[in-house]
Structures are given as C-alpha cells and as structure tokens.
Amino acid sequence: MAFLLRRLGFYLAAFIAAATINFFLPRLMPGDPIQIMFSSTGTELSAENLASLKLTFGFVDGPLWQQYLTYLKSIFTGDLGRSIKYFPLPVTEVLGHALIWTVALMGTATLISFTLGTFLGILAAWRRGSVFDVVVSVGAIFATSVPAVVTSLIVLFFFGFTLNWFPTGYSADPALDPAFSLTYILSVLYHGILPMLTLCTVLTGGFAVTMRNNMINLLGEDYIVMGRAKGLSDSRVMIWYAARNALLPTVSSLAIAIGTVLGGSLVTEVVFNYPGLGNILYQAILARDYPVIQGQLLIMTIAMLVANFIVDISYVLLDPRLRRT
C-alpha cells in the first residue's frame, strides 16, 4: 500500500505538471482562434459579439492565473468546452467519436506488432549469427529508422496509386451510411488495410529489436545452460526459460505503446485522411482550436500515466524483490 501511495502521488504531480504545460502550450501559439474562425468567412465581428463568443467557447478575459484555475476546474469536472472548428459540438463528443477509430486502428496494430515483433525477436536471438538473424535485425533496424511519414507515403503510393489495390483515404466508403451491417464493416476493414500495414511496419521493428537484445543477454545465464544440460528440447528452453524471462522489459514497451494508442498516429492518420485522434489534433492545431488541443493532449497524458502505473504494478507482481523498495 505504501508503494502504491508513493506512485499515485508521483503520477498526480506529473499529471498537474503536464496539465500546466497543456494550458500554456496552445496560448503560446500566435493568432486569436475566434478571429481566425471568422476571418476565413470574411465576417467582421463587433467587440460585443467577439466578447460574447469568447465567453461561449470558455475563453476567460482576465489574468492568466484566473484562466489557469478555470482550466483546472474544467478538467476535474469533465467540462472541456466546445470546439471552435466543429462548433457547436462539445469537445468530449468530437474526441469521443475519433477515439473509437483510433482505438480500433492503433490498438489492433499495436497488438499485432507486439506479437509479431516478439516472435521474430525470439527466433532471431535463438538463431543469432544465422541468415534469419541478419535479415530480421537489419529489417527491424531499417523499419524503425525510416520516418513514419516516409513509410506512409511509400505504402500509399505503391499500394494505393500504383497498384490501385486499396483505397487511399477515409475510414469507410463515404457513400455508405454508418451502420452495424456486413457491408459497412467490410468497407471499414478494407479502408483500414493501408494504415494498418503502415503502423505494423513502423512498430514491429522496435519490438523485435528489444526482444532480441533481451534474449541474447539471458542466453548465457546458468539456468539456460542447466536446462540444456538436463536434455530439455530447444523449443522448451527457448520459450519457458529464455523468452519468458526476457519478456519482462518488453512489457514496458508494450504498456507505453498502448499508452500512445489514445494519442493516435498523427502522421499516418493525416496521410490516409483517417478520422482518428491524430487527425483531429492536426486539424485543431491548424484552426487554433484550443479546447480540442487541450482535450486531446489531456487524453494522451492520462493514457501514458495510466500505462506507466500499470507497468509499475506489473513489475511488483512479477518481481517480488521490488516490493522492498
């Protein structure tokens, strides 16, 4: 209990610090969001109407500390205000709709990448020095080194425009009405192939490299040698002796990756015009939509802190020695 309380106190302080940065960051950007919203339409507002709109969107005309306290109150009451770009929709509704698409895309891609990358890392470490190890290692390092935007554009150009195998944008056919039907579900799956392929390509390499390095560090341990000396099969020693113990550090990578799921993949979603949280954040930045920017960054902060807290709990459960710290 003392450990949990210490960790909770730490993450609460980290949350307040992140919320403070979240408050100041959009306000450091140039431009007035209300003026930007109406300048694109050529509409001029009087001072009274401008003040009324600022009040509607939750912009407080007052000292910075007063705005900060109002912002903290809105966080803990769940009132994130209304979106400027998608007015009059509330921020929670805008982000809630995008959250479904992001979790479906990023969540699935993360789990597939973790499973595939861990499996490839185990085999590469067990067969270190072989052709398979070289191919996996070079391929994984190359995949993690190439920027996500380059991978997205290559996949889009090759499979979308050159071969014309898959659609190049949207989450489903725009001609279909959203419904829980086989036609719409198949359209969603079909449109999600290229973004999924891009994310899996980017994420798999990192998991493979991490697992391979962890495995190699453990293959010289005494219990591995003892397992082989007892005549156990290679598959049993590889999975139950080496891989199981090497998996613990990889759990941290998985938890952090899951934490970033709610942040979406801004580059991939923008390239494929996918209606997830990353794309919403990009559009909000262009429109100076402070409420949406703050709401999205808040979701990312909470997700990362929760993921790290789960890692702390998992480490304590898996390694009893940490309970004494």
GUKEMAR-606801 format. One line per 5 residues: number of its first residue (from 1); for each residue x, y, z of C-alpha. Coordinates in steps of 0.02 Angstrom, whole numbers, plus 50000, padded with zeros to 5 digits. Each point is the difference from the previous one (the first is absolute). Example, Ala and Ser with C-alpha at 12.3 -4.5 7.8 and 13.67 -1.06 7.14 Angstrom:
2
1	50615:49775:50390  50069:50172:49967
***
This chain:
325
1	50000:50000:50000  50143:50120:50040  50075:49966:49829  49834:50031:49914  49974:50162:50093
6	50175:50061:49954  49972:49960:49817  49827:50080:50000  50072:50158:50077  50136:50004:49869
11	49878:49978:49856  49882:50131:50071  50143:50125:50004  50048:49950:49823  49819:50024:49944
16	49993:50175:50074  50165:50044:49916  49940:49932:49832  49833:50091:50018  50095:50162:50032
21	50103:49977:49842  49840:49955:49909  49925:50166:50058  50145:50111:49945  50050:49912:49839
26	49853:50050:49888  50000:50176:50071  50179:50023:49940  49944:49974:49821  49970:50160:49901
31	49826:50052:49947  49828:50019:50079  49895:49843:49969  49836:50097:49992  50070:50124:49875
36	50073:49858:49896  49833:49909:49997  49907:50150:49929  50139:50074:49892  49987:49851:49882
41	49818:50046:49966  50035:50185:49980  49887:50044:50146  50039:50144:50115  49944:49996:50181
46	49965:50141:50118  50088:50008:50167  49840:49948:50090  49972:49848:49888  50183:49951:50013
51	49993:50006:50190  49839:49898:49998  50079:49866:49890  50154:49990:50110  49887:49971:50149
56	49905:49865:49904  50161:49908:49960  50064:50015:50177  50136:50129:49971  50015:50103:50157
61	50051:50182:49983  50100:50021:50157  50169:49970:50079  50093:49844:49946  49988:49923:50173
66	49810:50018:49995  49995:49913:49830  50111:49863:50070  49886:49968:50149  49848:49996:49886
71	50091:49875:49890  50043:49886:50146  49819:50006:50059  49939:49951:49826  50118:49849:50000
76	49935:49926:50161  49818:50036:49956  50017:49924:49825  49942:50160:49915  50127:50027:49861
81	49897:50132:49911  49943:50008:49819  50105:49975:49846  50039:50153:49894  50024:49907:49837
86	49852:49882:50026  49886:50124:50089  49876:49973:50082  50058:49823:50042  50077:49979:50174
91	50181:49945:50008  49954:49836:50085  49887:49952:49855  50130:50044:49868  50137:49902:50087
96	49883:49858:50047  49954:49969:49818  50183:50002:49946  50051:49892:50148  49903:49851:49931
101	50095:50003:49835  50169:50026:50082  49979:49858:50125  49943:49883:49860  50147:50045:49888
106	50143:50033:50122  49946:49869:50126  49992:49861:49871  50163:50054:49918  50089:50006:50169
111	49945:49825:50050  50044:49927:49830  50170:50086:50001  50038:49944:50178  49957:49818:49962
116	50094:49996:49834  50149:50100:50061  50020:49896:50159  49992:49838:49901  50128:50060:49873
121	50114:50064:50139  49995:49832:50091  50045:49902:49843  50135:50124:49949  50083:49992:50171
126	49992:49811:50009  50077:49987:49826  50120:50145:50022  50130:50013:49864  49892:49909:49873
131	49928:50070:49840  49829:50014:50084  50076:50104:50141  50086:50117:49877  49843:50024:49896
136	49890:50033:50153  50126:50115:50084  50037:50104:49845  49817:50007:49952  49944:50051:50176
141	50132:50136:50016  49958:50065:49826  49813:50002:50038  50026:50097:50162  50123:50122:49920
146	49888:50054:49856  49883:50142:50052  49818:49954:50011  49954:50131:49871  50117:49921:49872
151	49929:49826:50034  49822:50067:49985  50035:50085:49834  50088:49847:49928  49856:49885:50049
156	49872:50125:49934  50089:50025:49834  50040:49817:49967  49842:49912:50057  49877:50143:49980
161	50050:50092:49841  50117:49885:49904  49915:49832:50027  49831:50076:50045  49964:49854:50116
166	49932:50098:50148  49913:50166:50031  50112:50148:50037  49898:50086:50133  49854:50003:50122
171	49949:49868:50125  49858:49932:49892  49911:50032:49837  49925:50177:50012  49848:49940:49903
176	49952:49880:50140  49905:50053:50154  50081:49944:50163  49909:49845:50058  50033:49834:50085
181	49987:49904:49837  50114:49880:49907  50021:50121:49854  50057:50143:50110  50113:49889:50107
186	50086:49930:49845  50022:50177:49934  50082:50053:50164  50118:49851:49996  50043:50032:49817
191	50039:50184:50030  50103:49959:50154  50123:49883:49915  50126:50132:49942  50005:50097:50166
196	50013:49834:50092  50142:49942:49888  50093:50163:50027  49984:49995:50189  50049:49816:50012
201	50153:50033:49893  50054:50143:50113  49963:49916:50168  50054:49819:49970  50184:50041:49980
206	50013:50081:50171  49923:49851:50090  50110:49879:49902  50162:50092:50043  49953:50016:50184
211	49955:49816:50018  50154:49941:49906  50118:50101:50109  49915:49942:50160  50010:49818:49945
216	50184:50009:49954  50043:50073:50170  49918:49850:50085  50062:49857:49891  50164:49988:50098
221	49915:49987:50170  50027:49845:50106  49818:49944:49997  50004:49998:49808  50156:49891:50003
226	49919:49889:50132  49844:49979:49895  50101:49944:49851  50106:49885:50109  49842:49916:50065
231	49959:49951:49821  49849:50113:49979  49947:50037:49822  50058:50161:49918  49822:50063:49983
236	49967:49977:50186  50161:50085:50053  49970:50140:49875  49820:50037:50053  49988:49952:50185
241	50177:50042:50057  50065:50140:49889  49850:50087:49921  49893:50004:50156  50135:50091:50099
246	50047:50114:49856  49820:50052:49978  49995:50108:50157  50089:50154:49926  49896:49981:49843
251	49843:50020:50105  50056:50179:50035  50011:50034:49814  49827:49926:49973  49923:50102:50141
256	50076:50161:49934  49942:49955:49824  49824:49970:50066  50010:50167:50088  50039:50085:49835
261	49850:49916:49918  49883:50135:50065  50114:50130:49926  49972:49929:49829  50127:50000:49860
266	49995:50178:49936  50107:49970:49845  49913:49840:49944  49825:50067:50031  50037:50162:49908
271	50078:49912:49849  49853:49880:49984  49870:50128:50057  49946:49882:50138  49877:50078:50124
276	50098:49958:50158  50066:50102:50144  50163:50040:49910  49910:50076:49852  49882:50095:50115
281	50150:50071:50094  50081:50054:49835  49841:50088:49942  49979:50082:50170  50178:50068:49994
286	49969:50077:49830  49838:50080:50062  50074:50056:50168  49863:49896:50082  50065:50016:50179
291	49865:49895:50084  50028:49851:49884  50189:50015:50010  49995:50003:50189  49874:49858:50008
296	50103:49890:49885  50164:50034:50091  49909:49964:50163  49944:49830:49934  50178:49960:49947
301	50068:50051:50170  49876:49895:50097  50029:49850:49888  50188:50007:50020  49992:50021:50189
306	49877:49857:50018  50108:49889:49889  50155:50038:50103  49906:49968:50162  49944:49830:49933
311	50182:49962:49959  50051:50041:50179  49865:49885:50068  50048:49862:49878  50183:50010:50049
316	49957:49984:50183  49890:49849:49966  50129:49916:49888  50155:50042:50102  49972:49987:50190
321	50169:50081:50034  49929:50168:49948  49873:49994:50142  50139:50044:50122  50042:50163:49910
***
